[in-house]
Each structure stands twice: as C-alpha cells, then as structure tokens.
C-alpha cells in the first residue's frame, strides 16, 4: 500500500516538474524590444535589444509570409554585457524575394546556456514600396493608394471597385476580398522594376494574386477612367478566385474569361471571334480545356472564345449558371466535366449551340434588333394619327 502511495506521489512530482520545465523552455521575455526597419529594394534591418537574466548561447531570427513556402530562419550575431542583450540582422530583400506590400511576420528565439528557449513574441510589418509619397483614400474596407497631384483619381478608383464588386457578386461564387488595398502606379516600368526585385513580373497584364493587393497603372490621366475601368475589375476577378480557393487550379479558359468578362465590352476579342466564325476557323470548345496556344493570334482567339462562351451561358441560363460553374470547378471537377455537370448536356452539344449563336444575323433581323423599338413607336404614331383623322 505504502509503495503504491509513494509511486503515485513520485508520478505527480514528475509531472509537476515536467510541466514547470516546459513553461521555462518556451518562456517569453517582456524586457526585450524587437523592431524591423524596411527600406524598399535595399535592406530590412532587424534589431533586438533588452535585458535578459540568463546567459544566451544563440539567437535565431524567424521570418514568415504567405510568399514563403516555409518560414525562413537565420542565426544572428549578438552581444551580451551585464544582462543587456543586443542582436541584429540586415536582410537583403531581393535574396529573400520579398514582393512589394508583402506582409511579413517575424519573431526571435533565444537559446540559453541551460538549453532553455526564450521566445520573443511575433511582430508584423508591411514591405511597403517607399519610392513614392502615396496619397491615400479609404471608404469602408477599401483603401486606394496613388501618386501625383490629381485628387480625383482615388475617387475614380473607389467607384470602379464598387461597380466591379457588384458585377463579380453576380457571376462568381461568394467570397470576401476584405480588406482590399489597391496601389495605382504612375508608370508600368516602375511597377515591373519593383516586382522584378522579388523575381516576379507583370505577366499578361496582371500581377500574382497571392500578393493580396491590386497593383495597377494609370499612366495618362486622360485615359485613366477607361484604363482603370478595365484593369481593376480584371485584377479583382483574379484576386477573388484566388482567395476563394488558393489551391484550386481553375481552368485557364474560365479564369481568364471571367477576368475579361468583368472588364465589360471586349471589342478586340469580339471582332477577332467574328472573323474566325466568318472564316469557319474557330477553335473547338474542347481545345479550351487544353493549354492555350503560344502563338499570339491563336491565344487571342482562345481568350475571345472563352469570354464568348461565358456570355452565352449567362444569356441562356442566367448569372446563377456562372456562379454554379465556379462552385463545381471549386469542388474539383475537371474542365469538361464542370461544364457538362453545370449545364447538363455534352460539350459537343454545347459547341454546336454556342457556335450557332455566333453566326451573323441577317441584315433585316439585325436592323430590327437595333431599331425595333423605334419602329414600333413610329408605327404606333401613324396608327394614332389615322384614328384621329377618321374622327
């Protein structure tokens, strides 16, 4: 009996010592001050200073961001005199491939002579592109950043964001891109230079959506409304699809088609498709489910057909069909299967119906489509005049 009691007391004592030891092994020190001072494209200076009672044998700095596949860690130099610890590290942001406006989390771990670990609480900074004095305008959860002396550019961008959100709410599965930060650069080359520091580029007119912000350009004030009216909804569509499901590989035709559809009227694509239809030279819809052609003209036709197919689905089945298609793709359906599950008929049948809808209308039918209302008004006026004359 006594042996059992002693055994239990020993067990409780061991657990107590284990728990106490665990707490000291990951103790946090409130007497240490941590800081990060980023200078865009040049250096990020990390410093750690404060009082530590224990003798320190090693100091490790950890960095993490959505841009990193795994957290980065580096052992840093330090000095300790009379319990005062000083540690620092200068990070080359180009080696770490930090993109502009990345949110970076950092923390420190100190290893004592007794092999205990002291963890300094995590802090965060934004790797801001400080080459400009950004003007800022916020409304709700949207913040517009731009340069220059035009105060109306921020208001213009806010209005376009609001309209773009309403449109995407109708055609995409529901998701929230909030808060939303949008940066309008005055020059494309300057934007590209900032991205290249991180090993990225402004590919195909859009940036990587995993940046979590919209990076755009408005080079000419006279064309800013038209330029931003296309680029903001386009970029917002990419960002919403990414945040809706970062791991989903959306079919190229669907994602790029949605982005162009959000822009509004695509005159170049419409004319390109009309020429292909007239020459009986369209791509089969099945080709949209394969990698897009690299030849510019064929790539442009594939994009034009992608937008046209989305418009056709919307016209025939409503915006809810576009939302359902996105939901089906998000669930993991393949390119062809997603279309067939959503519309409930084969891709071959869809190809025939879609292509038929692209055929040019007879001249008289096109005239009636465009002027039918006016013709009715004119005929109605003549009929009313005839009735008055008879009286």
Number of C-alpha atoms within 10 A of each C-alpha: 6 7 8 9 10 11 12 12 12 12 12 12 12 12 12 12 12 11 12 11 13 13 14 12 17 16 16 16 16 12 13 16 14 19 16 18 13 21 16 21 23 13 15 17 15 18 17 20 18 16 17 20 12 15 16 21 15 16 22 18 21 15 19 17 16 14 16 13 8 10 13 13 15 12 15 15 12 18 14 17 10 9 14 14 18 18 19 20 19 15 14 17 20 17 10 15 17 25 24 23 20 19 18 17 16 22 19 22 20 25 19 18 12 11 12 19 21 22 18 22 15 12 14 15 15 13 20 16 19 13 11 12 11 16 17 14 16 14 9 8 10 16 17 23 19 24 18 12 8 11 13 9 22 22 15 15 23 20 11 19 21 12 14 22 18 11 17 21 15 14 22 22 19 15 13 11 19 10 11 18 17 22 23 24 20 18 13 15 12 13 21 15 15 20 22 17 20 17 14 16 17 18 9 6 11 16 22 19 19 14 16 22 21 22 24 24 20 21 14 11 12 9 11 16 15 12 17 21 21 21 23 27 26 23 24 23 27 21 23 21 24 20 17 19 13 14 9 14 15 20 19 18 25 22 19 20 23 24 24 23 24 25 21 14 11 15 10 12 20 16 13 19 23 19 14 15 17 12 9 9 12 18 16 15 21 12 12 20 15 12 11 16 14 9 8 9 10 15 14 18 25 27 22 25 26 24 25 22 21 20 19 18 20 16 11 11 12 14 18 15 20 24 19 19 24 24 18 19 22 20 12 13 17 16 20 16 16 22 23 17 15 17 17 11 11 13 18 13 11 19 16 12 12 19 18 11 12 15 11 12 11 8 9 8 12 12 11 12 11 10 11 13 11 11 12 11 11 12 12 12 12 12 12 11 11 11 10 9 8 6 5
